[in-house]
Amino acid sequence: MKKFSIGVKALGLAVALSFCSTAALAADYPDKPIRVIVPYVPGGNLDITTRAITTAMARIMKASLVVENMGGAGGSIGAGYAARSNPDGYTVLSTTVVPLVVNPVMVPSTKVKLSDLEPVGMLAVAPSVLEVNAHNKKGIKDFSSFLAYAKAHPNDISVSHAGNGTTNQIAALMMERDFGIKLNLIPYKGSAPALSDLVGGQVDAMVDQLTSSQPQIDAHTVLPLAVTSIKRAPGVPDTPTVAELTKTHFEMVTYSALMVPKGTPLAIRQALNDALTKAVADPDVKRALQAVGSEVVPSTLDQASKIIAAEEAKLQPLISSGMLKPE
C-alpha cells in the first residue's frame, strides 16, 4: 500500500506540473511572431479572408501574425508543412476542409489529412460564382445560355478554377453531373492566375469564390452568371443562384478555418480562438469581408469541430460516387 501511495502521489505531482507548465506556456503566449500558412498563392479567397482577420487578431493579441503563402498540390504542400510543424501555437494553418479530405483521395501520395490537425475556429463562408469574360466570343450572357452552349458543344467551354480538389473544381464537376454537360476544366495554382486569364480572354469562364472575383465583377470585366449558395449573395444581389435557376438544391460553398498541428496545447488553442472570436466580431472586419461577398463565422472550439465534421460528411458522397477520382 505504501508503494501504491507513493506512486499515486508521484502521478498527481506529474499531472500538476504538467498543468502548471501548460498554464505558464499559455500565459507567455505569444512571445514571438506567429506564422499563418495559407496553402495557396496570393490573391484568392482564402488569402484575402485570412489577411483581413489575422490583421485584427494581431491587434487584439498585441502580437505579430505573419501570413505566408505556400501554394501547390491543391493546398497539400502548405497544409502538410503546417501539420508537421512544432505544435506550439507558432505555426497556424488557414485552410478549407477540402484539401484535407479530398486531396488524400485525388492525390494518393498526399501526406496530410484532416486528423493531423486540430481546429482553432472558423473564419468565414463564401459562395462560388460561375462567371464569364464580359466580352466572351461565345455570346454567353446568362446561365441558361451557358448551359445551352455547353450542351450543344461538349468540352468547348474552357473553365478555369483554383486547382484540383478545391470547392471551385467540385462545383464545376457538380454542374457537369447535375446538368448533363461536359466542360473543359483547367486547373490553376490559385484563383488569382485563373482570374487573370479569364479577364485576358485566355479562358471562357471560371468558377471562383466571390471573395476574390468581386473586384472584377464590380469593374464589369467579368459577368457573373450564377452563385452556388442556396441564398443570393449580398455582393451580387442581382445574380441568381444555381438552385433557383434550376429548381434544384444545388449548393457548394467554401468554409475556411484556422487549424494547428495535432497536439497543440488546449490553452494555446483557446487563446487563439479568443482572439479569433473578437476579430470576426469586429464591425470593420465584417464590412471588409461582406464587401467581397464573404460572411464571418463565429465559433467556439467545439462549434468549429462540428462544422468541420459536417463539411467532411458532405464531401463523402462525392468521393464515394467516384466523381472525385485520383489524378
VENSUL-V910628 format. One record per pair of residues at least 24 apart in sequence whose ideal C-beta (glycine too) atoms are under 10 Angstrom apart, sorted by the first residue. I is the first residue (numbers start at 1). GAP is how many residues later the second one is. Records with the same first field share a line. If there is no record, write none. Layout:
I = GAP ; GAP
//
This chain:
18 = 247
19 = 248
21 = 244
22 = 243 ; 244 ; 245 ; 246
23 = 242 ; 244
24 = 243
25 = 63 ; 64 ; 240 ; 242 ; 243 ; 246
26 = 63 ; 239 ; 240 ; 241 ; 242 ; 243 ; 244 ; 245
27 = 240 ; 244
29 = 32 ; 34 ; 59 ; 60 ; 61 ; 236 ; 238 ; 239 ; 242 ; 243
30 = 28 ; 31 ; 32 ; 33 ; 34 ; 35 ; 58 ; 59 ; 60 ; 238 ; 241 ; 242 ; 245
31 = 32 ; 59
32 = 31 ; 32 ; 56 ; 58
33 = 25 ; 30 ; 31 ; 32 ; 33 ; 57
34 = 24 ; 27 ; 29 ; 30 ; 31 ; 32 ; 33 ; 54 ; 55 ; 56 ; 57 ; 58 ; 238 ; 241
35 = 29 ; 30 ; 31 ; 32 ; 33 ; 35 ; 46 ; 47 ; 50 ; 55 ; 56 ; 57 ; 58
36 = 29 ; 30 ; 31 ; 32 ; 33 ; 46 ; 55 ; 56 ; 57 ; 58 ; 222
37 = 29 ; 30 ; 31 ; 32 ; 33 ; 40 ; 41 ; 42 ; 43 ; 44 ; 45 ; 46 ; 48 ; 54 ; 55 ; 56 ; 57 ; 58 ; 222
38 = 29 ; 30 ; 31 ; 32 ; 33 ; 37 ; 40 ; 44 ; 55 ; 56 ; 57 ; 152 ; 218
39 = 29 ; 30 ; 31 ; 32 ; 33 ; 34 ; 35 ; 36 ; 37 ; 38 ; 39 ; 40 ; 41 ; 42 ; 43 ; 54 ; 55 ; 56 ; 57 ; 60 ; 61 ; 73 ; 124 ; 151
40 = 29 ; 30 ; 31 ; 32 ; 34 ; 35 ; 37 ; 38 ; 54 ; 55 ; 56 ; 59 ; 122 ; 123 ; 126 ; 149 ; 150 ; 151 ; 152
41 = 28 ; 29 ; 30 ; 31 ; 121 ; 122 ; 147 ; 148 ; 149 ; 150 ; 151 ; 152 ; 153
42 = 25 ; 27 ; 29 ; 148 ; 149 ; 150
43 = 26 ; 147 ; 148 ; 149 ; 150 ; 151 ; 152 ; 153 ; 169
44 = 25 ; 27 ; 118 ; 119 ; 122 ; 124 ; 144 ; 145 ; 146 ; 147 ; 148 ; 149 ; 150 ; 151 ; 164 ; 165 ; 167 ; 168 ; 169
45 = 51 ; 79 ; 81 ; 83 ; 117 ; 121 ; 122 ; 123 ; 145 ; 146 ; 163 ; 164 ; 165 ; 166 ; 167 ; 168 ; 169 ; 209 ; 211 ; 247 ; 248 ; 249
46 = 29 ; 48 ; 49 ; 50 ; 77 ; 78 ; 80 ; 116 ; 120 ; 144 ; 145 ; 163 ; 165 ; 166 ; 208 ; 210
47 = 24 ; 47 ; 143 ; 144 ; 145 ; 164 ; 165
48 = 76 ; 78 ; 143 ; 144 ; 161 ; 163 ; 164 ; 166 ; 167 ; 240 ; 241 ; 244 ; 246
49 = 45 ; 74 ; 75 ; 76 ; 77 ; 160 ; 162 ; 163 ; 205 ; 207 ; 236 ; 239 ; 240 ; 243 ; 245 ; 247
50 = 42 ; 43 ; 44 ; 45 ; 73 ; 74 ; 206 ; 208
51 = 43 ; 237
52 = 71 ; 72 ; 159 ; 227 ; 228 ; 230 ; 232 ; 233 ; 234 ; 235 ; 236 ; 237 ; 239 ; 240 ; 242 ; 244
53 = 41 ; 68 ; 70 ; 71 ; 203 ; 205 ; 222 ; 223 ; 226 ; 227 ; 229 ; 232 ; 235 ; 236 ; 243
54 = 38 ; 40 ; 69 ; 204 ; 221 ; 222 ; 225
55 = 224 ; 227 ; 229 ; 230 ; 233
56 = 219 ; 220 ; 222 ; 223 ; 224 ; 225 ; 226 ; 228 ; 229 ; 232
57 = 35 ; 201 ; 215 ; 217 ; 218 ; 219 ; 220 ; 221 ; 222 ; 223 ; 225 ; 228
58 = 217 ; 221
59 = 216 ; 219 ; 220 ; 223
60 = 214 ; 215 ; 216 ; 217 ; 218 ; 219 ; 222
61 = 210 ; 211 ; 213 ; 214 ; 215 ; 217 ; 218
62 = 213
63 = 212
65 = 27 ; 207 ; 210
67 = 25 ; 27
68 = 26
69 = 121
71 = 91 ; 92 ; 117 ; 118 ; 119 ; 121 ; 122
72 = 91 ; 117 ; 118
73 = 26 ; 30 ; 34 ; 36 ; 37 ; 38 ; 39 ; 90 ; 91 ; 92 ; 116
74 = 24 ; 25 ; 28 ; 29 ; 32 ; 33 ; 36 ; 88 ; 89 ; 90 ; 91 ; 92 ; 95 ; 113 ; 115 ; 253
75 = 24 ; 25 ; 27 ; 28 ; 35 ; 37 ; 87 ; 88 ; 89 ; 90 ; 91 ; 115
76 = 24 ; 26 ; 27 ; 28 ; 30 ; 31 ; 33 ; 34 ; 35 ; 36 ; 37 ; 87 ; 89
77 = 33 ; 34 ; 35
78 = 34
79 = 24 ; 31 ; 32 ; 33 ; 34 ; 35 ; 37 ; 38 ; 180
80 = 30 ; 31 ; 32 ; 33 ; 36
81 = 31
82 = 30 ; 34 ; 35 ; 177 ; 178 ; 179
83 = 28 ; 29 ; 30 ; 31 ; 32 ; 33 ; 34 ; 176 ; 177 ; 178 ; 179
84 = 27 ; 28 ; 32 ; 177
85 = 175 ; 176 ; 179
86 = 175 ; 177 ; 178
87 = 30 ; 31 ; 173 ; 174 ; 175 ; 176 ; 177 ; 178 ; 181 ; 182
88 = 172 ; 173 ; 175 ; 176 ; 177 ; 180
89 = 31 ; 171 ; 172 ; 175 ; 176 ; 178 ; 179 ; 180 ; 182 ; 183
90 = 170 ; 174 ; 178
91 = 169 ; 170 ; 173
92 = 25 ; 28 ; 166 ; 167 ; 168 ; 169 ; 172 ; 177 ; 180 ; 184
93 = 24 ; 27 ; 164 ; 165 ; 166 ; 167 ; 168
94 = 26 ; 29 ; 162 ; 163 ; 164 ; 165
95 = 28 ; 160 ; 161 ; 162 ; 163 ; 164 ; 213
96 = 27 ; 29 ; 30 ; 69 ; 70 ; 71 ; 113 ; 157 ; 158 ; 159 ; 160 ; 161 ; 212 ; 215
97 = 70 ; 157 ; 158 ; 159 ; 160 ; 162 ; 210 ; 211 ; 212 ; 213 ; 214 ; 215 ; 216 ; 217 ; 218
98 = 65 ; 67 ; 68 ; 69 ; 70 ; 71 ; 72 ; 156 ; 157 ; 213 ; 214 ; 217 ; 226
99 = 64 ; 65 ; 66 ; 67
100 = 65 ; 159 ; 208 ; 211 ; 212 ; 215
101 = 64 ; 207 ; 210 ; 211 ; 212 ; 213 ; 214 ; 215 ; 217 ; 218 ; 223
102 = 62 ; 63 ; 64 ; 65 ; 67 ; 68 ; 210 ; 213 ; 216 ; 217 ; 222
103 = 60 ; 61 ; 62 ; 63 ; 221 ; 224
104 = 61 ; 215 ; 222
105 = 60 ; 210 ; 211 ; 213 ; 214 ; 215 ; 219 ; 220 ; 221
106 = 58 ; 59 ; 63 ; 213 ; 218 ; 219 ; 220 ; 221
107 = 57 ; 58 ; 219 ; 220
108 = 218 ; 219
109 = 217 ; 218
110 = 55
114 = 145 ; 194 ; 195 ; 197 ; 198
115 = 147
116 = 143 ; 145 ; 146 ; 147
117 = 140 ; 141 ; 142 ; 143 ; 144 ; 145 ; 146 ; 147 ; 191
118 = 141 ; 142 ; 143 ; 144 ; 145 ; 146 ; 148 ; 151 ; 183 ; 186 ; 187 ; 190
119 = 138 ; 139 ; 140 ; 141 ; 150 ; 153 ; 154 ; 180 ; 181 ; 182 ; 183 ; 184 ; 185 ; 186 ; 187 ; 188 ; 189 ; 190
120 = 137 ; 138 ; 139 ; 140 ; 144 ; 148 ; 149 ; 150 ; 151 ; 152 ; 153 ; 155 ; 156 ; 179 ; 181 ; 184
121 = 136 ; 137 ; 138 ; 148 ; 149 ; 151 ; 152 ; 153 ; 154 ; 155 ; 156 ; 158 ; 159 ; 176 ; 177 ; 178 ; 179 ; 180 ; 182 ; 183 ; 184 ; 186
122 = 133 ; 134 ; 135 ; 136 ; 151 ; 154 ; 155 ; 158 ; 174 ; 175 ; 176 ; 177 ; 178 ; 181 ; 182 ; 185 ; 186
123 = 132 ; 133 ; 134 ; 135 ; 153 ; 156 ; 157 ; 166 ; 171 ; 173 ; 174 ; 176 ; 181
124 = 85 ; 87 ; 130 ; 131 ; 132 ; 133 ; 156 ; 161 ; 162 ; 165 ; 166 ; 168 ; 169 ; 170 ; 171 ; 172 ; 173
125 = 84 ; 104 ; 128 ; 129 ; 130 ; 131 ; 164 ; 169 ; 170 ; 171 ; 172 ; 182 ; 186
126 = 41 ; 82 ; 83 ; 84 ; 85 ; 86 ; 88 ; 101 ; 102 ; 103 ; 107 ; 109 ; 127 ; 128 ; 129 ; 130 ; 163 ; 166 ; 167 ; 168 ; 169
127 = 40 ; 44 ; 82 ; 83 ; 84 ; 99 ; 100 ; 101 ; 102 ; 103 ; 104 ; 105 ; 106 ; 108 ; 109 ; 112 ; 114 ; 115 ; 124 ; 125 ; 126 ; 127 ; 166 ; 167 ; 168
128 = 33 ; 34 ; 38 ; 39 ; 40 ; 41 ; 42 ; 43 ; 44 ; 78 ; 79 ; 80 ; 81 ; 82 ; 83 ; 85 ; 98 ; 99 ; 100 ; 101 ; 105 ; 114 ; 123 ; 124 ; 125 ; 126 ; 165
129 = 39 ; 42 ; 77 ; 78 ; 79 ; 80 ; 81 ; 82 ; 83 ; 84 ; 85 ; 88 ; 93 ; 95 ; 96 ; 97 ; 98 ; 99 ; 100 ; 104 ; 106 ; 107 ; 110 ; 113 ; 164
130 = 29 ; 38 ; 41 ; 42 ; 45 ; 75 ; 76 ; 77 ; 78 ; 93 ; 94 ; 95 ; 96 ; 97 ; 98 ; 109 ; 112
131 = 28 ; 64 ; 67 ; 74 ; 75 ; 76 ; 77 ; 79 ; 82 ; 85 ; 86 ; 90 ; 91 ; 92 ; 93 ; 94 ; 95 ; 96 ; 105 ; 108
132 = 25 ; 27 ; 66 ; 71 ; 72 ; 73 ; 74 ; 90 ; 91 ; 92 ; 93
133 = 64 ; 65 ; 66 ; 67 ; 68 ; 69 ; 70 ; 71 ; 72 ; 73 ; 83 ; 88 ; 89 ; 90
134 = 64 ; 65 ; 82 ; 83 ; 85 ; 86 ; 87 ; 88 ; 89 ; 90
135 = 66 ; 85 ; 86 ; 87 ; 88
136 = 62 ; 65 ; 67 ; 68 ; 69 ; 86 ; 87
137 = 64 ; 67
138 = 66 ; 67
140 = 64 ; 65 ; 83 ; 85
141 = 82 ; 84
142 = 81 ; 82 ; 83 ; 84 ; 97 ; 98 ; 103
143 = 32 ; 36 ; 81 ; 82 ; 83 ; 96 ; 97 ; 98 ; 99 ; 102 ; 103
144 = 81 ; 82 ; 101 ; 102
145 = 80
146 = 29 ; 33 ; 35 ; 37 ; 58 ; 59 ; 79 ; 80
147 = 28 ; 32 ; 33 ; 34 ; 78 ; 79 ; 98 ; 99
148 = 33
149 = 32 ; 55 ; 56
150 = 25 ; 26 ; 29 ; 30 ; 31 ; 32 ; 33 ; 34 ; 55
151 = 28 ; 29 ; 30 ; 31
152 = 29
153 = 28 ; 29 ; 31
154 = 26 ; 27 ; 28 ; 29 ; 30
155 = 26 ; 27 ; 28 ; 29 ; 30
156 = 26 ; 27 ; 28 ; 48
157 = 24 ; 25 ; 26 ; 27 ; 28 ; 46 ; 47 ; 48
158 = 25 ; 26 ; 27 ; 28 ; 39 ; 40 ; 44 ; 45 ; 46 ; 47 ; 48
159 = 24 ; 25 ; 26 ; 27 ; 35 ; 39 ; 44 ; 45 ; 46 ; 47 ; 48
160 = 24 ; 25 ; 26 ; 27 ; 28 ; 31 ; 33 ; 34 ; 35 ; 36 ; 37 ; 38 ; 42 ; 43 ; 44 ; 45 ; 46 ; 47 ; 48
161 = 24 ; 25 ; 26 ; 27 ; 29 ; 30 ; 33 ; 42 ; 44 ; 45 ; 46 ; 47
162 = 25 ; 26 ; 27 ; 28 ; 29 ; 30 ; 31 ; 32 ; 33 ; 44 ; 45 ; 46 ; 47 ; 50 ; 92
163 = 24 ; 25 ; 26 ; 27 ; 28 ; 31
164 = 24 ; 160 ; 163
165 = 159 ; 162
166 = 24 ; 25 ; 41 ; 42 ; 43 ; 88
167 = 40 ; 42 ; 61 ; 85 ; 86 ; 87 ; 88 ; 144 ; 148
168 = 26 ; 38 ; 39 ; 40 ; 41 ; 44 ; 60 ; 84 ; 86
169 = 38 ; 83 ; 155
170 = 37 ; 58 ; 82 ; 84 ; 145 ; 148 ; 153 ; 154
171 = 36 ; 37 ; 38 ; 56 ; 57 ; 71 ; 79 ; 80 ; 81 ; 82 ; 83
172 = 33 ; 34 ; 35 ; 56 ; 80
173 = 34 ; 79 ; 145 ; 150 ; 151 ; 152
174 = 33 ; 54 ; 68 ; 76 ; 77 ; 78 ; 144 ; 149
175 = 32 ; 51 ; 53 ; 67 ; 71 ; 75 ; 77
176 = 147
177 = 141 ; 144 ; 146
178 = 64 ; 68 ; 70 ; 71 ; 72
179 = 63 ; 67 ; 69 ; 71
183 = 24
187 = 140
195 = 26 ; 27
198 = 24
207 = 45
209 = 44 ; 45 ; 47 ; 83 ; 84 ; 85
210 = 24 ; 25 ; 26 ; 29 ; 43 ; 44 ; 82 ; 83 ; 84
211 = 24 ; 43 ; 45 ; 78 ; 80 ; 81 ; 82 ; 83 ; 84
212 = 80 ; 81 ; 82
213 = 79 ; 80
214 = 77 ; 78 ; 79 ; 80
215 = 76 ; 77
217 = 75 ; 76
218 = 73 ; 74
224 = 69
226 = 24
227 = 24 ; 25 ; 26 ; 66
228 = 24 ; 25 ; 26
229 = 24 ; 25 ; 64 ; 66
233 = 57 ; 60 ; 61 ; 62
234 = 56 ; 57 ; 59 ; 60 ; 61
235 = 54 ; 55 ; 56 ; 57 ; 58 ; 59 ; 60
236 = 57
251 = 63
252 = 62 ; 66
253 = 42 ; 58 ; 61
254 = 40 ; 57
255 = 42 ; 49 ; 52 ; 53 ; 55 ; 56 ; 59
256 = 38 ; 41
257 = 40 ; 42 ; 47 ; 48 ; 50 ; 51 ; 54
258 = 46
259 = 45 ; 49
266 = 35
269 = 32 ; 35
270 = 30 ; 31
272 = 29
273 = 26 ; 27 ; 28 ; 29 ; 30 ; 31
274 = 26
276 = 28
//
